[in-house]
Amino acid sequence: MRPGGGSGLGAVVAKSAEGPVRAARKGDLIRLKKLRNSKQDQADIERLEHENG
């Protein structure tokens, strides 16, 4: 688990005109999509694993 408890998933916090925005890190997003494992998630995982960054 990460500090403060929780599921072990982290987030990146970015500033926006509307205030802070939390987004899943790429590796965490892939992990979440693998848990759900829909056909769309499988396509997203394939794309995410092969893109740079």
PDB file of N, H, CA, C and O in Angstrom:
ATOM      1  N   MET A   1       0.834  -1.184   0.000  1.00  0.00           N
ATOM      2  CA  MET A   1       0.000   0.000   0.000  1.00  0.00           C
ATOM      3  C   MET A   1       0.875   1.242   0.000  1.00  0.00           C
ATOM      4  O   MET A   1       2.011   1.228   0.473  1.00  0.00           O
ATOM      5  N   ARG A   2       0.332   2.287  -0.527  1.00  0.00           N
ATOM      6  H   ARG A   2      -0.591   2.299  -0.911  1.00  0.00           H
ATOM      7  CA  ARG A   2       1.031   3.568  -0.525  1.00  0.00           C
ATOM      8  C   ARG A   2       0.746   4.294   0.771  1.00  0.00           C
ATOM      9  O   ARG A   2      -0.199   3.957   1.485  1.00  0.00           O
ATOM     10  N   PRO A   3       1.577   5.311   1.084  1.00  0.00           N
ATOM     11  CA  PRO A   3       1.324   6.074   2.310  1.00  0.00           C
ATOM     12  C   PRO A   3      -0.109   6.568   2.360  1.00  0.00           C
ATOM     13  O   PRO A   3      -0.646   7.040   1.358  1.00  0.00           O
ATOM     14  N   GLY A   4      -0.728   6.460   3.525  1.00  0.00           N
ATOM     15  H   GLY A   4      -0.292   6.077   4.340  1.00  0.00           H
ATOM     16  CA  GLY A   4      -2.104   6.901   3.676  1.00  0.00           C
ATOM     17  C   GLY A   4      -3.119   5.810   3.373  1.00  0.00           C
ATOM     18  O   GLY A   4      -4.324   6.058   3.399  1.00  0.00           O
ATOM     19  N   GLY A   5      -2.637   4.596   3.083  1.00  0.00           N
ATOM     20  H   GLY A   5      -1.658   4.394   3.061  1.00  0.00           H
ATOM     21  CA  GLY A   5      -3.546   3.486   2.822  1.00  0.00           C
ATOM     22  C   GLY A   5      -4.037   3.496   1.398  1.00  0.00           C
ATOM     23  O   GLY A   5      -3.401   4.083   0.523  1.00  0.00           O
ATOM     24  N   GLY A   6      -5.140   2.865   1.160  1.00  0.00           N
ATOM     25  H   GLY A   6      -5.656   2.388   1.871  1.00  0.00           H
ATOM     26  CA  GLY A   6      -5.710   2.821  -0.180  1.00  0.00           C
ATOM     27  C   GLY A   6      -5.307   1.563  -0.915  1.00  0.00           C
ATOM     28  O   GLY A   6      -4.759   0.628  -0.330  1.00  0.00           O
ATOM     29  N   SER A   7      -5.586   1.554  -2.197  1.00  0.00           N
ATOM     30  H   SER A   7      -6.031   2.313  -2.672  1.00  0.00           H
ATOM     31  CA  SER A   7      -5.415   0.355  -3.013  1.00  0.00           C
ATOM     32  C   SER A   7      -4.008   0.172  -3.555  1.00  0.00           C
ATOM     33  O   SER A   7      -3.718  -0.846  -4.183  1.00  0.00           O
ATOM     34  N   GLY A   8      -3.131   1.137  -3.323  1.00  0.00           N
ATOM     35  H   GLY A   8      -3.367   1.964  -2.813  1.00  0.00           H
ATOM     36  CA  GLY A   8      -1.802   1.038  -3.891  1.00  0.00           C
ATOM     37  C   GLY A   8      -1.682   1.731  -5.234  1.00  0.00           C
ATOM     38  O   GLY A   8      -0.596   1.786  -5.810  1.00  0.00           O
ATOM     39  N   LEU A   9      -2.786   2.260  -5.738  1.00  0.00           N
ATOM     40  H   LEU A   9      -3.668   2.216  -5.270  1.00  0.00           H
ATOM     41  CA  LEU A   9      -2.739   3.000  -6.989  1.00  0.00           C
ATOM     42  C   LEU A   9      -2.405   4.450  -6.689  1.00  0.00           C
ATOM     43  O   LEU A   9      -2.889   5.016  -5.709  1.00  0.00           O
ATOM     44  N   GLY A  10      -1.585   5.041  -7.525  1.00  0.00           N
ATOM     45  H   GLY A  10      -1.192   4.581  -8.320  1.00  0.00           H
ATOM     46  CA  GLY A  10      -1.215   6.428  -7.332  1.00  0.00           C
ATOM     47  C   GLY A  10      -1.856   7.301  -8.383  1.00  0.00           C
ATOM     48  O   GLY A  10      -2.480   6.809  -9.323  1.00  0.00           O
ATOM     49  N   ALA A  11      -1.702   8.575  -8.220  1.00  0.00           N
ATOM     50  H   ALA A  11      -1.195   8.975  -7.456  1.00  0.00           H
ATOM     51  CA  ALA A  11      -2.249   9.509  -9.202  1.00  0.00           C
ATOM     52  C   ALA A  11      -1.264  10.644  -9.402  1.00  0.00           C
ATOM     53  O   ALA A  11      -0.499  11.000  -8.505  1.00  0.00           O
ATOM     54  N   VAL A  12      -1.303  11.193 -10.583  1.00  0.00           N
ATOM     55  H   VAL A  12      -1.924  10.905 -11.312  1.00  0.00           H
ATOM     56  CA  VAL A  12      -0.550  12.397 -10.899  1.00  0.00           C
ATOM     57  C   VAL A  12      -1.520  13.549 -10.716  1.00  0.00           C
ATOM     58  O   VAL A  12      -2.658  13.483 -11.181  1.00  0.00           O
ATOM     59  N   VAL A  13      -1.083  14.595 -10.049  1.00  0.00           N
ATOM     60  H   VAL A  13      -0.159  14.648  -9.671  1.00  0.00           H
ATOM     61  CA  VAL A  13      -1.940  15.760  -9.857  1.00  0.00           C
ATOM     62  C   VAL A  13      -1.385  16.896 -10.701  1.00  0.00           C
ATOM     63  O   VAL A  13      -0.224  17.279 -10.557  1.00  0.00           O
ATOM     64  N   ALA A  14      -2.220  17.430 -11.583  1.00  0.00           N
ATOM     65  H   ALA A  14      -3.163  17.118 -11.700  1.00  0.00           H
ATOM     66  CA  ALA A  14      -1.824  18.539 -12.452  1.00  0.00           C
ATOM     67  C   ALA A  14      -2.729  19.728 -12.163  1.00  0.00           C
ATOM     68  O   ALA A  14      -3.873  19.565 -11.738  1.00  0.00           O
ATOM     69  N   LYS A  15      -2.209  20.907 -12.396  1.00  0.00           N
ATOM     70  H   LYS A  15      -1.280  21.039 -12.741  1.00  0.00           H
ATOM     71  CA  LYS A  15      -2.998  22.122 -12.218  1.00  0.00           C
ATOM     72  C   LYS A  15      -3.757  22.423 -13.496  1.00  0.00           C
ATOM     73  O   LYS A  15      -3.263  22.193 -14.600  1.00  0.00           O
ATOM     74  N   SER A  16      -4.968  22.941 -13.329  1.00  0.00           N
ATOM     75  H   SER A  16      -5.369  23.127 -12.433  1.00  0.00           H
ATOM     76  CA  SER A  16      -5.751  23.394 -14.478  1.00  0.00           C
ATOM     77  C   SER A  16      -6.469  24.678 -14.082  1.00  0.00           C
ATOM     78  O   SER A  16      -6.445  25.079 -12.919  1.00  0.00           O
ATOM     79  N   ALA A  17      -7.097  25.307 -15.040  1.00  0.00           N
ATOM     80  H   ALA A  17      -7.116  24.981 -15.985  1.00  0.00           H
ATOM     81  CA  ALA A  17      -7.838  26.535 -14.759  1.00  0.00           C
ATOM     82  C   ALA A  17      -8.981  26.284 -13.774  1.00  0.00           C
ATOM     83  O   ALA A  17      -9.406  27.198 -13.067  1.00  0.00           O
ATOM     84  N   GLU A  18      -9.472  25.053 -13.728  1.00  0.00           N
ATOM     85  H   GLU A  18      -9.126  24.311 -14.302  1.00  0.00           H
ATOM     86  CA  GLU A  18     -10.579  24.682 -12.846  1.00  0.00           C
ATOM     87  C   GLU A  18     -10.100  24.192 -11.481  1.00  0.00           C
ATOM     88  O   GLU A  18     -10.914  23.954 -10.588  1.00  0.00           O
ATOM     89  N   GLY A  19      -8.789  24.041 -11.314  1.00  0.00           N
ATOM     90  H   GLY A  19      -8.128  24.235 -12.039  1.00  0.00           H
ATOM     91  CA  GLY A  19      -8.242  23.520 -10.063  1.00  0.00           C
ATOM     92  C   GLY A  19      -7.448  22.258 -10.322  1.00  0.00           C
ATOM     93  O   GLY A  19      -7.235  21.888 -11.476  1.00  0.00           O
ATOM     94  N   PRO A  20      -6.998  21.579  -9.252  1.00  0.00           N
ATOM     95  CA  PRO A  20      -6.193  20.367  -9.423  1.00  0.00           C
ATOM     96  C   PRO A  20      -6.979  19.253 -10.119  1.00  0.00           C
ATOM     97  O   PRO A  20      -8.176  19.078  -9.891  1.00  0.00           O
ATOM     98  N   VAL A  21      -6.281  18.513 -10.962  1.00  0.00           N
ATOM     99  H   VAL A  21      -5.308  18.655 -11.146  1.00  0.00           H
ATOM    100  CA  VAL A  21      -6.869  17.388 -11.677  1.00  0.00           C
ATOM    101  C   VAL A  21      -6.032  16.157 -11.361  1.00  0.00           C
ATOM    102  O   VAL A  21      -4.809  16.179 -11.497  1.00  0.00           O
ATOM    103  N   ARG A  22      -6.693  15.084 -10.938  1.00  0.00           N
ATOM    104  H   ARG A  22      -7.686  15.066 -10.828  1.00  0.00           H
ATOM    105  CA  ARG A  22      -5.997  13.831 -10.633  1.00  0.00           C
ATOM    106  C   ARG A  22      -6.160  12.871 -11.803  1.00  0.00           C
ATOM    107  O   ARG A  22      -7.264  12.693 -12.316  1.00  0.00           O
ATOM    108  N   ALA A  23      -5.074  12.259 -12.219  1.00  0.00           N
ATOM    109  H   ALA A  23      -4.176  12.403 -11.802  1.00  0.00           H
ATOM    110  CA  ALA A  23      -5.104  11.298 -13.317  1.00  0.00           C
ATOM    111  C   ALA A  23      -4.266  10.082 -12.930  1.00  0.00           C
ATOM    112  O   ALA A  23      -3.240  10.215 -12.263  1.00  0.00           O
ATOM    113  N   ALA A  24      -4.703   8.907 -13.347  1.00  0.00           N
ATOM    114  H   ALA A  24      -5.536   8.799 -13.889  1.00  0.00           H
ATOM    115  CA  ALA A  24      -3.966   7.677 -13.065  1.00  0.00           C
ATOM    116  C   ALA A  24      -2.670   7.662 -13.861  1.00  0.00           C
ATOM    117  O   ALA A  24      -2.627   8.106 -15.009  1.00  0.00           O
ATOM    118  N   ARG A  25      -1.623   7.151 -13.245  1.00  0.00           N
ATOM    119  H   ARG A  25      -1.657   6.791 -12.313  1.00  0.00           H
ATOM    120  CA  ARG A  25      -0.375   6.932 -13.977  1.00  0.00           C
ATOM    121  C   ARG A  25      -0.618   5.849 -15.027  1.00  0.00           C
ATOM    122  O   ARG A  25      -1.518   5.021 -14.876  1.00  0.00           O
ATOM    123  N   LYS A  26       0.181   5.858 -16.082  1.00  0.00           N
ATOM    124  H   LYS A  26       0.912   6.530 -16.205  1.00  0.00           H
ATOM    125  CA  LYS A  26      -0.012   4.923 -17.190  1.00  0.00           C
ATOM    126  C   LYS A  26      -0.013   3.469 -16.705  1.00  0.00           C
ATOM    127  O   LYS A  26      -0.889   2.692 -17.086  1.00  0.00           O
ATOM    128  N   GLY A  27       0.944   3.106 -15.884  1.00  0.00           N
ATOM    129  H   GLY A  27       1.655   3.737 -15.574  1.00  0.00           H
ATOM    130  CA  GLY A  27       1.008   1.731 -15.381  1.00  0.00           C
ATOM    131  C   GLY A  27      -0.205   1.365 -14.543  1.00  0.00           C
ATOM    132  O   GLY A  27      -0.699   0.240 -14.610  1.00  0.00           O
ATOM    133  N   ASP A  28      -0.684   2.318 -13.753  1.00  0.00           N
ATOM    134  H   ASP A  28      -0.283   3.233 -13.698  1.00  0.00           H
ATOM    135  CA  ASP A  28      -1.865   2.076 -12.936  1.00  0.00           C
ATOM    136  C   ASP A  28      -3.116   1.962 -13.799  1.00  0.00           C
ATOM    137  O   ASP A  28      -3.995   1.148 -13.514  1.00  0.00           O
ATOM    138  N   LEU A  29      -3.202   2.771 -14.853  1.00  0.00           N
ATOM    139  H   LEU A  29      -2.488   3.431 -15.085  1.00  0.00           H
ATOM    140  CA  LEU A  29      -4.334   2.700 -15.767  1.00  0.00           C
ATOM    141  C   LEU A  29      -4.388   1.323 -16.437  1.00  0.00           C
ATOM    142  O   LEU A  29      -5.458   0.729 -16.565  1.00  0.00           O
ATOM    143  N   ILE A  30      -3.233   0.829 -16.860  1.00  0.00           N
ATOM    144  H   ILE A  30      -2.364   1.311 -16.757  1.00  0.00           H
ATOM    145  CA  ILE A  30      -3.166  -0.503 -17.470  1.00  0.00           C
ATOM    146  C   ILE A  30      -3.621  -1.553 -16.466  1.00  0.00           C
ATOM    147  O   ILE A  30      -4.373  -2.464 -16.813  1.00  0.00           O
ATOM    148  N   ARG A  31      -3.168  -1.429 -15.231  1.00  0.00           N
ATOM    149  H   ARG A  31      -2.557  -0.689 -14.949  1.00  0.00           H
ATOM    150  CA  ARG A  31      -3.551  -2.375 -14.182  1.00  0.00           C
ATOM    151  C   ARG A  31      -5.076  -2.368 -13.954  1.00  0.00           C
ATOM    152  O   ARG A  31      -5.689  -3.428 -13.832  1.00  0.00           O
ATOM    153  N   LEU A  32      -5.674  -1.183 -13.897  1.00  0.00           N
ATOM    154  H   LEU A  32      -5.176  -0.321 -13.996  1.00  0.00           H
ATOM    155  CA  LEU A  32      -7.123  -1.078 -13.719  1.00  0.00           C
ATOM    156  C   LEU A  32      -7.867  -1.701 -14.900  1.00  0.00           C
ATOM    157  O   LEU A  32      -8.863  -2.401 -14.719  1.00  0.00           O
ATOM    158  N   LYS A  33      -7.370  -1.438 -16.107  1.00  0.00           N
ATOM    159  H   LYS A  33      -6.560  -0.870 -16.254  1.00  0.00           H
ATOM    160  CA  LYS A  33      -8.022  -1.983 -17.300  1.00  0.00           C
ATOM    161  C   LYS A  33      -7.905  -3.503 -17.350  1.00  0.00           C
ATOM    162  O   LYS A  33      -8.813  -4.177 -17.835  1.00  0.00           O
ATOM    163  N   LYS A  34      -6.790  -4.050 -16.851  1.00  0.00           N
ATOM    164  H   LYS A  34      -6.051  -3.503 -16.457  1.00  0.00           H
ATOM    165  CA  LYS A  34      -6.643  -5.505 -16.795  1.00  0.00           C
ATOM    166  C   LYS A  34      -7.631  -6.117 -15.807  1.00  0.00           C
ATOM    167  O   LYS A  34      -8.108  -7.231 -16.024  1.00  0.00           O
ATOM    168  N   LEU A  35      -7.942  -5.411 -14.735  1.00  0.00           N
ATOM    169  H   LEU A  35      -7.554  -4.506 -14.559  1.00  0.00           H
ATOM    170  CA  LEU A  35      -8.920  -5.909 -13.772  1.00  0.00           C
ATOM    171  C   LEU A  35     -10.309  -5.979 -14.393  1.00  0.00           C
ATOM    172  O   LEU A  35     -11.025  -6.961 -14.197  1.00  0.00           O
ATOM    173  N   ARG A  36     -10.693  -4.958 -15.132  1.00  0.00           N
ATOM    174  H   ARG A  36     -10.111  -4.161 -15.291  1.00  0.00           H
ATOM    175  CA  ARG A  36     -12.022  -4.913 -15.755  1.00  0.00           C
ATOM    176  C   ARG A  36     -12.078  -5.848 -16.956  1.00  0.00           C
ATOM    177  O   ARG A  36     -13.013  -6.635 -17.102  1.00  0.00           O
ATOM    178  N   ASN A  37     -11.064  -5.750 -17.814  1.00  0.00           N
ATOM    179  H   ASN A  37     -10.304  -5.111 -17.695  1.00  0.00           H
ATOM    180  CA  ASN A  37     -10.827  -6.685 -18.917  1.00  0.00           C
ATOM    181  C   ASN A  37     -11.943  -6.779 -19.955  1.00  0.00           C
ATOM    182  O   ASN A  37     -12.221  -7.866 -20.462  1.00  0.00           O
ATOM    183  N   SER A  38     -12.585  -5.657 -20.277  1.00  0.00           N
ATOM    184  H   SER A  38     -12.360  -4.774 -19.865  1.00  0.00           H
ATOM    185  CA  SER A  38     -13.567  -5.675 -21.372  1.00  0.00           C
ATOM    186  C   SER A  38     -12.814  -5.703 -22.709  1.00  0.00           C
ATOM    187  O   SER A  38     -11.595  -5.532 -22.747  1.00  0.00           O
ATOM    188  N   LYS A  39     -13.539  -5.918 -23.783  1.00  0.00           N
ATOM    189  H   LYS A  39     -14.529  -6.057 -23.753  1.00  0.00           H
ATOM    190  CA  LYS A  39     -12.886  -5.894 -25.114  1.00  0.00           C
ATOM    191  C   LYS A  39     -12.251  -4.535 -25.378  1.00  0.00           C
ATOM    192  O   LYS A  39     -11.159  -4.462 -25.943  1.00  0.00           O
ATOM    193  N   GLN A  40     -12.922  -3.455 -24.976  1.00  0.00           N
ATOM    194  H   GLN A  40     -13.809  -3.514 -24.518  1.00  0.00           H
ATOM    195  CA  GLN A  40     -12.358  -2.112 -25.160  1.00  0.00           C
ATOM    196  C   GLN A  40     -11.110  -1.947 -24.301  1.00  0.00           C
ATOM    197  O   GLN A  40     -10.121  -1.369 -24.752  1.00  0.00           O
ATOM    198  N   ASP A  41     -11.146  -2.452 -23.060  1.00  0.00           N
ATOM    199  H   ASP A  41     -11.950  -2.922 -22.694  1.00  0.00           H
ATOM    200  CA  ASP A  41      -9.969  -2.381 -22.191  1.00  0.00           C
ATOM    201  C   ASP A  41      -8.796  -3.136 -22.811  1.00  0.00           C
ATOM    202  O   ASP A  41      -7.659  -2.666 -22.755  1.00  0.00           O
ATOM    203  N   GLN A  42      -9.060  -4.297 -23.399  1.00  0.00           N
ATOM    204  H   GLN A  42      -9.983  -4.679 -23.444  1.00  0.00           H
ATOM    205  CA  GLN A  42      -8.001  -5.072 -24.036  1.00  0.00           C
ATOM    206  C   GLN A  42      -7.364  -4.291 -25.182  1.00  0.00           C
ATOM    207  O   GLN A  42      -6.144  -4.312 -25.343  1.00  0.00           O
ATOM    208  N   ALA A  43      -8.180  -3.602 -25.977  1.00  0.00           N
ATOM    209  H   ALA A  43      -9.171  -3.584 -25.847  1.00  0.00           H
ATOM    210  CA  ALA A  43      -7.658  -2.777 -27.071  1.00  0.00           C
ATOM    211  C   ALA A  43      -6.860  -1.598 -26.510  1.00  0.00           C
ATOM    212  O   ALA A  43      -5.802  -1.253 -27.035  1.00  0.00           O
ATOM    213  N   ASP A  44      -7.373  -0.986 -25.443  1.00  0.00           N
ATOM    214  H   ASP A  44      -8.233  -1.267 -25.017  1.00  0.00           H
ATOM    215  CA  ASP A  44      -6.673   0.141 -24.818  1.00  0.00           C
ATOM    216  C   ASP A  44      -5.327  -0.299 -24.251  1.00  0.00           C
ATOM    217  O   ASP A  44      -4.329   0.406 -24.397  1.00  0.00           O
ATOM    218  N   ILE A  45      -5.299  -1.462 -23.606  1.00  0.00           N
ATOM    219  H   ILE A  45      -6.110  -2.035 -23.487  1.00  0.00           H
ATOM    220  CA  ILE A  45      -4.052  -1.988 -23.026  1.00  0.00           C
ATOM    221  C   ILE A  45      -3.019  -2.185 -24.120  1.00  0.00           C
ATOM    222  O   ILE A  45      -1.861  -1.794 -23.968  1.00  0.00           O
ATOM    223  N   GLU A  46      -3.437  -2.790 -25.223  1.00  0.00           N
ATOM    224  H   GLU A  46      -4.377  -3.108 -25.347  1.00  0.00           H
ATOM    225  CA  GLU A  46      -2.523  -3.015 -26.355  1.00  0.00           C
ATOM    226  C   GLU A  46      -1.917  -1.707 -26.837  1.00  0.00           C
ATOM    227  O   GLU A  46      -0.712  -1.622 -27.075  1.00  0.00           O
ATOM    228  N   ARG A  47      -2.761  -0.684 -26.980  1.00  0.00           N
ATOM    229  H   ARG A  47      -3.740  -0.753 -26.786  1.00  0.00           H
ATOM    230  CA  ARG A  47      -2.288   0.625 -27.433  1.00  0.00           C
ATOM    231  C   ARG A  47      -1.371   1.267 -26.403  1.00  0.00           C
ATOM    232  O   ARG A  47      -0.308   1.783 -26.748  1.00  0.00           O
ATOM    233  N   LEU A  48      -1.778   1.235 -25.147  1.00  0.00           N
ATOM    234  H   LEU A  48      -2.641   0.816 -24.867  1.00  0.00           H
ATOM    235  CA  LEU A  48      -0.988   1.870 -24.089  1.00  0.00           C
ATOM    236  C   LEU A  48       0.382   1.222 -23.919  1.00  0.00           C
ATOM    237  O   LEU A  48       1.373   1.911 -23.676  1.00  0.00           O
ATOM    238  N   GLU A  49       0.436  -0.104 -24.048  1.00  0.00           N
ATOM    239  H   GLU A  49      -0.369  -0.663 -24.245  1.00  0.00           H
ATOM    240  CA  GLU A  49       1.697  -0.821 -23.855  1.00  0.00           C
ATOM    241  C   GLU A  49       2.680  -0.580 -25.006  1.00  0.00           C
ATOM    242  O   GLU A  49       3.881  -0.799 -24.853  1.00  0.00           O
ATOM    243  N   HIS A  50       2.168  -0.129 -26.154  1.00  0.00           N
ATOM    244  H   HIS A  50       1.192   0.049 -26.278  1.00  0.00           H
ATOM    245  CA  HIS A  50       3.043   0.063 -27.306  1.00  0.00           C
ATOM    246  C   HIS A  50       3.303   1.523 -27.660  1.00  0.00           C
ATOM    247  O   HIS A  50       3.995   1.801 -28.639  1.00  0.00           O
ATOM    248  N   GLU A  51       2.767   2.453 -26.888  1.00  0.00           N
ATOM    249  H   GLU A  51       2.204   2.227 -26.093  1.00  0.00           H
ATOM    250  CA  GLU A  51       3.037   3.861 -27.163  1.00  0.00           C
ATOM    251  C   GLU A  51       4.191   4.340 -26.300  1.00  0.00           C
ATOM    252  O   GLU A  51       4.432   3.808 -25.217  1.00  0.00           O
ATOM    253  N   ASN A  52       4.896   5.341 -26.786  1.00  0.00           N
ATOM    254  H   ASN A  52       4.700   5.773 -27.666  1.00  0.00           H
ATOM    255  CA  ASN A  52       6.028   5.906 -26.046  1.00  0.00           C
ATOM    256  C   ASN A  52       5.510   6.820 -24.963  1.00  0.00           C
ATOM    257  O   ASN A  52       4.467   7.459 -25.105  1.00  0.00           O
ATOM    258  N   GLY A  53       6.277   6.871 -23.851  1.00  0.00           N
ATOM    259  H   GLY A  53       7.124   6.351 -23.736  1.00  0.00           H
ATOM    260  CA  GLY A  53       5.917   7.798 -22.783  1.00  0.00           C
ATOM    261  C   GLY A  53       5.333   7.156 -21.668  1.00  0.00           C
ATOM    262  O   GLY A  53       4.979   7.815 -20.691  1.00  0.00           O
TER     263      GLY A  53
END
